Amino acid sequence: MRTSLRFAFILGFMGFVTSFGAHIVAVNLPFYAKEAGIGLTMIGVLIAAFDFSEILAKPVFGSMADKKGMKKAMLAGIVVFIIASLLYPFISPKLLIVVRFLQGLGAAALSAVSLAMVGSFYQENKGQAFGIYNAIKGAGYVLSPVIGGAIVLKSGFGSIFYASAGIGVLALLLVFLLPNGPTKNSKAFDDDDEFSLKALTAIFRNKILMPWFLIIIINMFFVGILFGFLPVHIHNLGYNAFQSGLLVAITAISYLLVQPLAGWLADKMNAKVTVCVGMLLSCLATATIPFVAGTPLIIVCITAGIGIGTVWTNTDTLVSKLAKKNQMGATMGIAGSFKEFGDMAGPLIMGVVSQTWGLQWGFILCALIGLIALVIALTTTKKITT
């Protein structure tokens, strides 16, 4: 039986809250730095605080959702996010790092649990649901810089936290339109499934899941490259700021628009195949970026966006299919933590390699890492069918 896709749109908005909340602050930190008198290092710390909080909390909230109920865990996350957002205007600006950490905790619950709910609600049209979810969540990355910039220009840095809280309140209202997620029962849960470190480590020992967690990490490397170092390459080619922004926007749009289609394809064929094709496209496009300019560069960037978007959505689909029914929350939470880890580690590796051997080798090496990860996934999961 096909579940109505309207729930995927609502859950996608929960993901939108997390991406919007993360980036509306991050892209405007230079204005905060000017007001508070901090340097570039502290800007990096403030960005990392949100990601680090999510890495720690996503598996925890995912396990809590499995044990206590998905809706309860999601509501808890929304409340934490709203309170954290409203806190900033009433405390010393120097305590922004506390606000960012608390926002990250709330976002972790929203992100992990909404992913788990998509995995639990949808069976026949699971891929399509994840495609819709990720496209809406991804829109937060695109809209937050525009909306945040306009708010800061008109009302100042502190006002963006009211916007974050407002988005959170809307999410809080929408949660009540969702059906209840899977609940604890004697058959689905037993003493071995208690919310504990043991339950989480069991997932890390799952040999079927680990190759796809690796693919998730490497795909986030490519996200960091496209939105962090592609602009550097474009600048080196002599493009102006408008041309650079337009090319990055085209890449982002291709990444967003492909996700519903990629999810639909995952429902029609083996999800593993679509992930592997997407990763191969990303690797080839990333390795090609340093060698092209003009129209060929546009084509390559669109190809990279399509590859990344396909892997992003369909690894969610694949992992949710491979997850044990009573560990959906914990499994998707851990997958989310691996995304955050890749998001942090990828740009660091790219930066070190590019600083040492040049930007060209940074693109090439990251593409090779992607190919190695793809080979590992293929050779260790030959017997997997989904």
Stockholm file with secondary structure:
# STOCKHOLM 1.0

chainA/1-386         MRTSLRFAFILGFMGFVTSFGAHIVAVNLPFYAKEAGIGLTMIGVLIAAFDFSEILAKPVFGSMADKKGMKKAMLAGIVVFIIASLLYPFISPKLLIVVRFLQGLGAAALSAVSLAMVGSFYQENKGQAFGIYNAIKGAGYVLSPVIGGAIVLKSGFGSIFYASAGIGVLALLLVFLLPNGPTKNSKAFDDDDEFSLKALTAIFRNKILMPWFLIIIINMFFVGILFGFLPVHIHNLGYNAFQSGLLVAITAISYLLVQPLAGWLADKMNAKVTVCVGMLLSCLATATIPFVAGTPLIIVCITAGIGIGTVWTNTDTLVSKLAKKNQMGATMGIAGSFKEFGDMAGPLIMGVVSQTWGLQWGFILCALIGLIALVIALTTTKKITT
#=GR chainA/1-386 SS CCCCTHHHHHHHHHHHHHHHHHHHHHTTHHHHHHHHTCCHHHHHHHHHHHHHHHHHHHHHHHHHHHHHCHHHHHHHHHHHHHHHHHHGGGSCGGGHHHHHHHHHHHHHHHHHHHHHHHHHHCSTTHHHHHHHHHHHHHHHHHHHHHHHHHHHHHHCTTHHHHHHHHHHHHHHHHHTTSCCCCCCCTTTCCGGGSSSHHHHHHHHTCTTTHHHHHHHHHHHHHHHIIIIIHHHHHHHTTCCHHHHHHHHHHHHHHHHHHHHHHHHHHHHSCHHHHHHHHHHHHHHHHHHGGGCCSHHHHHHHHHHHHHHHHHHHHHHHHHHHHSCGGGHHHHHHHHHHHHHHHHHHHHHHHHHHHHHHCHHHHHHHHHHHHHHHHHHHHHHCTTCCC
#=GC SS_cons         CCCCTHHHHHHHHHHHHHHHHHHHHHTTHHHHHHHHTCCHHHHHHHHHHHHHHHHHHHHHHHHHHHHHCHHHHHHHHHHHHHHHHHHGGGSCGGGHHHHHHHHHHHHHHHHHHHHHHHHHHCSTTHHHHHHHHHHHHHHHHHHHHHHHHHHHHHHCTTHHHHHHHHHHHHHHHHHTTSCCCCCCCTTTCCGGGSSSHHHHHHHHTCTTTHHHHHHHHHHHHHHHIIIIIHHHHHHHTTCCHHHHHHHHHHHHHHHHHHHHHHHHHHHHSCHHHHHHHHHHHHHHHHHHGGGCCSHHHHHHHHHHHHHHHHHHHHHHHHHHHHSCGGGHHHHHHHHHHHHHHHHHHHHHHHHHHHHHHCHHHHHHHHHHHHHHHHHHHHHHCTTCCC
//
